[in-house]
């Protein structure tokens, strides 16, 4: 079991936001699996992303459990996810499993309206209870497949206005659990910028016997690696098309991403554990390790790298909900 502010993930295994957690049927199957300790919705925008099935797709490599996808965000608007979350939680009143609602927005006004809508649902479901909440928010900063909109997580300072919206919501309601989904980083300066950005939003202790605290409870790392290419003969031998996905370039996931994902998890856990980070209130931030968790051995490696909870998507895409039995069964 791992506690992320007011939610508990037990067992510490969940899906990451992905195309296989898009609709009510998929989310219900994930929620009812005894091997998931939480579930994550596909990343929603306020009004829904215009998805073209001829363009937005995924290809599985032929020889390894690696994928390349050209997906954007979910075609379903946030309002659909709020209705589905309410339906799932209402249908399972005795289940304590939380649902992480993954969202994204490019401006403060839109994000604020999305957070307000989620908080309204939490109020309706009497979810604002310390230690036993069932709804959390993940801000996705890292989709690599949006034309003319590179992942904002690579320019972390540009996220500050959006992060302030989330921090303010937490200050107003400390039972709100908030996290960030980050892109894969490749050099130290990128990690340092994230830590500096989080530190700048620390809530300073003002009362005796209190400590500094971050409004952010978790980091999900890592999302797919953009600008990646697979040829069609690497996925479907004999195919007439030149490239595995219609856009040629896409986001790389699965086994090919695993070493980089492990490095991101390890680096963040090390940096969050320094004396300076602890003093800034970052020591309580948990890391959800995602990237190439395609076997039980891979899950064990992610745990060894420092992940507090483990997420997967590629294996879910291949095996369905059975993926979590593969990863979690003794």
C-alpha positions as a printed NumPy array, in Angstrom:
array([[  0.   ,   0.   ,   0.   ],
       [  1.155,   3.517,  -0.8  ],
       [ -0.531,   6.707,   0.386],
       [ -0.625,   9.715,  -1.929],
       [ -1.959,  12.492,   0.256],
       [ -5.615,  11.478,   0.745],
       [ -5.752,   8.412,  -1.508],
       [ -4.349,   4.947,  -0.908],
       [ -3.203,   2.617,  -3.696],
       [ -3.328,  -0.987,  -2.574],
       [ -1.793,  -2.929,  -4.195],
       [  0.573,  -0.248,  -5.587],
       [ -0.263,  -1.148,  -9.177],
       [ -2.338,   0.83 , -11.668],
       [ -2.71 ,   1.718, -15.32 ],
       [ -1.237,   4.907, -16.657],
       [ -3.414,   7.266, -18.697],
       [ -3.672,   5.691, -22.135],
       [ -5.969,   4.784, -25.007],
       [ -7.003,   1.598, -23.185],
       [ -8.604,   3.591, -20.353],
       [-10.764,   5.725, -22.615],
       [-14.368,   4.8  , -21.94 ],
       [-16.75 ,   3.555, -19.26 ],
       [-16.415,  -0.091, -20.256],
       [-12.609,  -0.027, -20.144],
       [-12.54 ,   1.911, -16.885],
       [-15.043,  -0.428, -15.248],
       [-13.   ,  -3.486, -16.225],
       [ -9.89 ,  -1.86 , -14.776],
       [-11.706,  -0.867, -11.598],
       [-13.125,  -4.326, -11.008],
       [ -9.768,  -6.071, -11.399],
       [ -8.543,  -7.336,  -8.011],
       [ -4.991,  -6.67 ,  -9.164],
       [ -5.3  ,  -2.878,  -9.603],
       [ -4.941,  -0.647,  -6.561],
       [ -6.095,   2.425,  -8.492],
       [ -7.009,   3.322, -12.053],
       [ -6.226,   6.316, -14.232],
       [ -8.471,   7.764, -16.909],
       [ -7.219,   8.663, -20.35 ],
       [ -6.166,  12.305, -20.387],
       [ -9.181,  14.545, -20.906],
       [ -9.463,  18.083, -22.164],
       [-12.413,  20.273, -21.284],
       [-14.24 ,  19.727, -24.568],
       [-12.56 ,  16.612, -25.967],
       [ -9.72 ,  16.162, -28.451],
       [-10.589,  15.826, -32.136],
       [ -9.47 ,  12.282, -32.802],
       [ -9.067,  10.898, -36.314],
       [ -8.82 ,   7.11 , -36.318],
       [ -7.021,   7.244, -39.656],
       [ -4.248,   9.266, -38.019],
       [ -4.314,   8.51 , -34.308],
       [ -3.394,   4.895, -33.663],
       [ -0.811,   2.546, -32.191],
       [  1.532,  -0.053, -33.638],
       [  3.102,  -2.962, -31.762],
       [  6.608,  -4.029, -32.69 ],
       [  6.887,  -7.567, -34.016],
       [  9.894,  -8.758, -32.012],
       [  9.637,  -6.901, -28.679],
       [  6.79 ,  -5.599, -26.569],
       [  7.4  ,  -2.061, -27.798],
       [  4.812,   0.34 , -29.168],
       [  4.719,   3.52 , -31.175],
       [  1.592,   5.631, -30.969],
       [  0.308,   8.747, -32.673],
       [ -2.552,   9.335, -30.238],
       [ -3.452,  12.717, -28.879],
       [ -5.729,  13.204, -25.889],
       [ -9.073,  11.526, -25.307],
       [-11.913,  12.361, -27.699],
       [-14.237,  12.332, -24.69 ],
       [-14.67 ,  15.625, -22.792],
       [-14.051,  15.916, -19.073],
       [-17.804,  15.897, -18.434],
       [-17.973,  12.31 , -19.726],
       [-15.24 ,  11.197, -17.357],
       [-16.916,  12.875, -14.404],
       [-20.142,  11.048, -15.205],
       [-18.289,   7.731, -15.592],
       [-16.299,   8.203, -12.37 ],
       [-19.515,   8.937, -10.527],
       [-21.158,   5.853, -12.04 ],
       [-18.262,   3.564, -11.127],
       [-17.902,   4.826,  -7.561],
       [-21.652,   4.765,  -6.975],
       [-21.855,   1.194,  -8.245],
       [-19.034,   0.099,  -5.915],
       [-19.773,   1.909,  -2.626],
       [-17.762,  -0.475,  -0.441],
       [-14.629,  -0.37 ,  -2.622],
       [-11.947,   2.097,  -1.528],
       [ -9.971,   1.97 ,  -4.805],
       [ -9.268,   5.521,  -6.068],
       [ -9.62 ,   6.892,  -9.573],
       [ -7.026,   9.351, -10.872],
       [ -8.611,  11.73 , -13.368],
       [ -5.942,  12.715, -15.879],
       [ -6.493,  16.148, -17.414],
       [ -4.666,  18.752, -19.442],
       [ -5.157,  22.394, -20.375],
       [ -3.064,  25.113, -21.953],
       [ -4.464,  28.108, -20.087],
       [ -5.317,  29.021, -16.515],
       [ -9.021,  29.695, -17.084],
       [ -9.654,  26.309, -18.68 ],
       [ -7.695,  24.431, -16.05 ],
       [ -9.486,  26.257, -13.256],
       [-12.868,  25.289, -14.677],
       [-11.748,  21.644, -14.924],
       [-10.497,  21.578, -11.355],
       [-13.716,  23.227, -10.17 ],
       [-15.776,  20.566, -11.946],
       [-13.774,  17.756, -10.351],
       [-14.07 ,  19.375,  -6.935],
       [-17.813,  19.724,  -7.442],
       [-18.029,  15.973,  -8.082],
       [-15.933,  15.263,  -5.004],
       [-18.295,  17.393,  -2.951],
       [-21.318,  15.604,  -4.368],
       [-19.829,  12.203,  -3.517],
       [-18.673,  13.371,  -0.049],
       [-15.114,  12.572,  -1.091],
       [-13.303,  15.32 ,   0.789],
       [-12.279,  13.131,   3.708],
       [ -8.62 ,  13.001,   4.809],
       [ -7.069,   9.607,   4.193],
       [-10.03 ,   8.049,   2.423],
       [-10.568,   9.995,  -0.791],
       [-11.354,   8.115,  -4.007],
       [-10.693,  10.868,  -6.568],
       [ -7.372,  12.48 ,  -7.501],
       [ -6.123,  14.745, -10.28 ],
       [ -3.157,  14.186, -12.589],
       [ -2.066,  17.048, -14.859],
       [ -0.568,  15.597, -18.03 ],
       [  2.337,  17.816, -19.14 ],
       [  3.857,  15.393, -21.564],
       [  1.941,  14.224, -24.66 ],
       [  4.452,  14.353, -27.556],
       [  1.926,  14.038, -30.399],
       [  0.121,  17.38 , -30.401],
       [  1.08 ,  19.462, -33.475],
       [  2.497,  22.911, -32.637],
       [  2.192,  22.138, -28.925],
       [  5.31 ,  20.416, -27.584],
       [  5.176,  18.829, -24.127],
       [  5.106,  21.665, -21.604],
       [  6.961,  19.47 , -19.135],
       [ 10.141,  20.136, -21.112],
       [  9.897,  23.847, -20.282],
       [  8.83 ,  23.427, -16.701],
       [  8.919,  27.107, -15.816],
       [  6.22 ,  27.738, -18.431],
       [  3.916,  25.519, -16.375],
       [  4.032,  27.798, -13.332],
       [  0.676,  29.541, -13.946],
       [ -1.061,  26.175, -14.334],
       [  0.701,  24.705, -11.33 ],
       [ -0.434,  27.654,  -9.243],
       [ -4.037,  26.782, -10.078],
       [ -3.485,  23.292,  -8.708],
       [ -1.555,  24.548,  -5.692],
       [ -4.322,  27.025,  -4.872],
       [ -6.935,  24.268,  -5.099],
       [ -4.913,  22.197,  -2.654],
       [ -4.559,  25.104,  -0.213],
       [ -8.324,  25.563,  -0.28 ],
       [ -8.888,  21.813,   0.154],
       [ -5.943,  19.826,   1.578],
       [ -7.811,  16.555,   0.919],
       [ -7.296,  17.105,  -2.814],
       [ -4.596,  14.812,  -4.194],
       [ -2.733,  16.3  ,  -7.147],
       [  0.092,  14.937,  -9.286],
       [  1.938,  15.588, -12.526],
       [  2.614,  13.294, -15.468],
       [  6.049,  14.14 , -16.814],
       [  7.871,  13.506, -20.098],
       [ 11.088,  11.46 , -20.229],
       [ 14.086,  13.615, -19.348],
       [ 17.592,  12.956, -20.595],
       [ 19.968,  15.334, -18.786],
       [ 20.393,  16.668, -15.271],
       [ 19.33 ,  20.251, -15.974],
       [ 15.834,  19.063, -16.859],
       [ 15.416,  17.279, -13.532],
       [ 16.85 ,  20.249, -11.68 ],
       [ 14.322,  22.566, -13.326],
       [ 11.434,  20.373, -12.173],
       [ 12.709,  20.277,  -8.6  ],
       [ 13.209,  24.052,  -8.615],
       [  9.706,  24.578,  -9.976],
       [  8.17 ,  22.352,  -7.324],
       [ 10.184,  24.054,  -4.605],
       [  8.913,  27.467,  -5.687],
       [  5.364,  26.307,  -4.973],
       [  6.042,  24.852,  -1.533],
       [  3.553,  25.857,   1.138],
       [  5.636,  27.296,   3.96 ],
       [  5.002,  26.215,   7.527],
       [  3.373,  29.027,   9.477],
       [  2.298,  27.365,  12.703],
       [  4.455,  25.802,  15.434],
       [  5.305,  22.119,  14.98 ],
       [  4.417,  22.179,  11.288],
       [  6.663,  21.641,   8.28 ],
       [  6.881,  22.896,   4.734],
       [  4.674,  20.895,   2.391],
       [  4.291,  20.502,  -1.347],
       [  0.792,  20.712,  -2.816],
       [  1.826,  17.942,  -5.21 ],
       [  1.523,  14.38 ,  -3.953],
       [  3.004,  12.428,  -6.851],
       [  4.953,  12.466, -10.094],
       [  4.111,   9.978, -12.83 ],
       [  7.223,   9.297, -14.84 ],
       [  7.506,   8.737, -17.551],
       [  5.276,   9.375, -20.561],
       [  6.233,   8.225, -24.061],
       [  9.346,   9.435, -25.885],
       [  8.39 ,  11.63 , -28.805],
       [  9.913,  11.973, -32.275],
       [ 10.406,   8.213, -32.491],
       [ 10.051,   6.177, -35.662],
       [  9.323,   2.567, -36.519],
       [  9.075,   1.278, -40.058],
       [  6.138,  -0.891, -40.981],
       [  8.34 ,  -3.942, -41.512],
       [  9.256,  -3.723, -37.819],
       [  5.622,  -4.14 , -36.847],
       [  3.83 ,  -5.935, -39.676],
       [  6.145,  -7.662, -42.16 ],
       [  4.877,  -7.31 , -45.727],
       [  2.856,  -4.162, -45.058],
       [  2.618,  -1.756, -47.97 ],
       [  2.94 ,   1.411, -45.876],
       [  6.42 ,   2.725, -45.174],
       [  5.878,   3.668, -41.54 ],
       [  4.307,   1.927, -38.571],
       [  1.954,   4.837, -37.836],
       [  0.41 ,   7.298, -40.324],
       [  2.277,  10.271, -38.871],
       [  5.629,   8.462, -39.246],
       [  6.809,   9.918, -35.924],
       [  5.151,   9.129, -32.622],
       [  5.565,   8.358, -28.955],
       [  7.725,   5.352, -28.056],
       [  6.65 ,   3.085, -25.199],
       [  7.136,  -0.425, -23.892],
       [ 10.415,  -2.294, -23.657],
       [ 12.385,   0.194, -25.744],
       [ 11.537,   2.959, -23.259],
       [ 12.207,   0.915, -20.118],
       [ 15.857,   1.852, -19.391],
       [ 15.129,   5.57 , -19.767],
       [ 12.025,   5.286, -17.586],
       [ 14.029,   3.51 , -14.892],
       [ 16.608,   6.29 , -15.013],
       [ 13.927,   8.958, -14.638],
       [ 12.382,   7.232, -11.631],
       [ 15.767,   6.67 , -10.007],
       [ 16.887,  10.264, -10.57 ],
       [ 13.713,  11.806,  -9.184],
       [ 13.744,   9.563,  -6.112],
       [ 17.346,  10.535,  -5.437],
       [ 16.656,  14.254,  -5.872],
       [ 13.481,  14.195,  -3.778],
       [ 15.407,  12.525,  -0.963],
       [ 18.133,  15.135,  -0.568],
       [ 18.259,  17.208,   2.598],
       [ 17.479,  20.334,   0.591],
       [ 14.418,  18.783,  -1.037],
       [ 13.201,  17.399,   2.265],
       [ 13.53 ,  20.828,   3.846],
       [ 11.508,  22.299,   0.985],
       [  8.68 ,  19.889,   1.674],
       [  9.28 ,  17.688,  -1.361],
       [ 10.153,  14.566,   0.597],
       [  6.551,  13.426,   0.697],
       [  6.146,  13.382,  -3.092],
       [  5.709,   9.832,  -4.348],
       [  6.822,   8.537,  -7.746],
       [  4.604,   6.378,  -9.95 ],
       [  6.962,   4.512, -12.239],
       [  5.74 ,   4.017, -15.804],
       [  7.577,   2.914, -18.922],
       [  8.235,  -0.568, -20.24 ],
       [  6.597,  -2.42 , -17.356],
       [  5.827,  -5.388, -19.581],
       [  6.635,  -8.253, -17.191],
       [  6.87 ,  -9.035, -13.508],
       [ 10.652,  -8.693, -13.75 ],
       [ 10.245,  -5.218, -15.247],
       [  7.897,  -4.262, -12.409],
       [ 10.483,  -5.458,  -9.911],
       [ 13.152,  -3.361, -11.631],
       [ 10.893,  -0.314, -11.44 ],
       [ 10.459,  -0.91 ,  -7.732],
       [ 14.227,  -1.287,  -7.266],
       [ 14.713,   2.042,  -9.079],
       [ 12.553,   3.669,  -6.399],
       [  8.982,   3.692,  -7.709],
       [  6.421,   3.89 ,  -4.916],
       [  3.705,   2.591,  -7.236],
       [  3.937,   1.028, -10.676],
       [  1.88 ,   1.813, -13.76 ],
       [  1.627,   0.244, -17.188],
       [ -0.043,   0.836, -20.528],
       [  1.651,  -1.209, -23.264],
       [  1.066,  -4.523, -21.497],
       [ -2.542,  -3.456, -20.914],
       [ -2.882,  -2.828, -24.635],
       [ -1.58 ,  -6.306, -25.431],
       [ -3.143,  -8.412, -22.696],
       [ -6.15 ,  -6.41 , -21.544],
       [ -6.869,  -6.239, -17.822],
       [ -5.098,  -9.611, -17.437],
       [ -1.903,  -7.525, -17.6  ],
       [ -2.269,  -6.661, -13.932],
       [ -2.534, -10.301, -12.916],
       [  0.707, -10.902, -14.825],
       [  2.395,  -8.074, -12.955],
       [  0.849,  -8.566,  -9.534],
       [  0.237, -12.259,  -8.979],
       [  2.737, -14.016,  -6.718]])
